């Protein structure tokens, strides 16, 4: 079988082009979408993510407001900043880059973000909305997985989707989104018994366990669609996913590579959430 590689980078570019047009339209109505990004401390990976987010804003014509605070910043200062941004009509989206330094309660900070500006979709109100099918902001990586499948013309309705991983950021929300697309969903995790027999039944696998090359081709049935959400380093320090890519070629009908699969979609969906939030909030800008 000829396994088709899903090109997340090119699909993400397509989305960003569409968003540029939508931003132009919003601007002509007097609304310039704005994203505020808060980064506390010196985490090198976080700095790269934040810089990529700012570049993406610029590319699609949005404003970005950056708050890079020292690691010693108090929790109260961050909470006060979030409150100010909640009230600021130029800011339509607020993103607090995680992880926060240990002396802060991440949940407390997330709870402070106005749900209609919570472009990460982490606020319990947005999580709850997702679980009962109400409108809300959906977290970016899970939304990116669904968009990749849709734009690759992969039907989800009635399919057996096996999600490996149950995190709040990916496993749980992606399972709810797949359910919303009328898939039959099984969630597996580190304590699942006989994971292989469950995986063998999957029409679509979403791997989000955080273990390098955990899912092997030998665990899968032929023609399966494999979506790899993992970002790890292998024994040689090379970037790799939660799926052993090589062993899946010629078994899977479609597979996402790492890098260049789900990763670029996360930022594209963040931009999409900012544009949605701006369109919903309207108000003054420029
Ligand atoms: N840190 C790693 N991934 C993410 C993300 O998607 N959002 C935020 N805010 N922080 C992160």
Boltz pocket constraint, residues with backbone or C-beta under 6 A from the ligand:
constraints:
  - pocket:
      binder: B
      contacts: [[A, 95], [A, 96], [A, 97], [A, 98], [A, 99], [A, 120], [A, 140]]
      max_distance: 6.0
